[in-house]
Amino acid sequence: MHGFTLTAEGPFDFGASLRFVEDWPATSALPSDGRALRFAYCAESDWLPVGVTVTSAPDGVRVTTTRAVGPGIRGEVARILSLDVDGAGFAKLGEADPVLGDLQRRSPGLRPVCFWSPWEAACWAVIVQRSSMVIAAKLKQRIAERYGAKVIVDGRAYAAFPPPVTLVEASGLGLPAQKEEWLRGLARAALDGALTTEHLRSVGPEEALADLRALPGVGPFSAGLILIRGAGAPDAFPGDEPRLFAILREAYGLPEDAPPAAYRKLAEAWRPHRSWASFLFRAATYGVTDERAAGGIPATR
């Protein structure tokens, strides 16, 4: 095992991250003891599997891995927990926006928890289309167990979702034929470097979203998911996400017929953390705030 520490700049609560992982359908099947986050994935830096254990540490987290790490894996774990971004400015946004500020107080230190890689996020975006997240999570796990490597993490086997090279020719994944073709197309794009964090965050959010929408099976919603929850871009706002728009409409008392431009205008006040603010609103619907029993998001009229 190899270890390193990641330090948070600005408010961060690892316990809040764990609660989100437990409640988010995409990761809710991961075993949890309430103290550590354990998972296996294929690192973007070389597409080889690695097992990861994350525990709380003063001002951040302690990370142990099943193989030696360089800057690549260290940066990937930081991205997964949004520890690669200074969060001090995000805390100040709640002072100007009382609705966002209330969410921040209910989930102090909660930062976006991302997919293990943009590649996995892209595959999830295809698998979940026209399906529930619960069913999609089972299908994704089935693919990982059939085609992915098994990594022993703290004495337990975890299946890493297979790398692009494994799925570029794969068939019989248990998905509709169209989705399997899309996954093969995404695998080719990933091997060409179009789905790496480095690429997606090296250009502006609008350009990145446009590039993603050109990929097989990727529409506006999927593009936003890959960029925000895959690459961990901190300041992007999806231009067309009905579910998020419904949440914001209730929270801010917007009319039912509010156009997309109204939501984009609202999000302008969250720069340069538009992704983080959007995440908090969505996370509240999973019940991960400190007031789980209360339910819902406080509305302002």
C-alpha positions, 0 to 999 in steps of 0.5 A: 500500500502507498499513501499520501495526504490531500489538504483542502483549501476552504471548507471541506467535510469528508463525512459529508462526502461519505454520506453523499456516496452512500445515498447517490444511486450511482455509488450506493452499492459500495460497501461502507462502514461510515469511516472510509471510502473504498473503490477501484478504478482504472487510472486515466494516466495509464488505464491500469487498475488501482484500489483506493482507500480514503479516510479523514485527516486534519484539513483534508483526507488520507489516501492509500492506494494499491500501487505506487502513485505519481502526480496523475493518480494523486490528481485524479483522487483530488478531482474525485473529491473536488479537492483540486479546487480552492473552495474558499470563494464558494463559501462566500457565495452563500452570503450573497445568495440566501437560498444557496447559503441555506443549503451550505449551512445544511451541508457544511463542507460538502463538495461535489463527489465525481465519477472516478473518471470522465470515461466512467461518467460517459459510460454511465450517461449512456447506460442510464438513458431511459432507465432508472439510476438504480437499474443503471447502477446494477448494469454498470456493476455487472459490466465491471464484474464481467470485464473489469479487473478485481482489486483487493482493497483492505481485504475485499475485492472491488471490480474496476470498471473496464478501460476503453481498450477493453470495451472498444470491441465488446458486445453482449454487455446486456444493453440494447444494441444502440447503447452498446454501439455508443459505448464502443464509440465512446471507448474509441473517443477515450483512447483518442484522448477526447474524454480525459480530464486534462482535455476537457478542462483545458478549454472553456466550458462551452467548447468542452460541452460542444465537443462532448455533444459530438460524441456518440450517444451524448446529448446536452444533459449527458455532456453536462454530466461528463464535464461537471461530474466526470472531469470535475469542472468547477464552473460550468452550468448545463444549458438544458437539464429539466430536473435541475431547472425544476429544483431551482424553479421551486427553490427560487420561486420561478414561474413554470414557463421560465425559459432556460435563459432565466436559469442561466442568469440565476447561475451567473451569480455563482461564478466561478463555482456554478458546478458546485452550486448546482451540485448542492441543489441536486444533492439535497434531493438525495437527502444528504443534508444535515436535515434529512428528516425535513426533506425538500429544499427551502423555497423563497417567494 
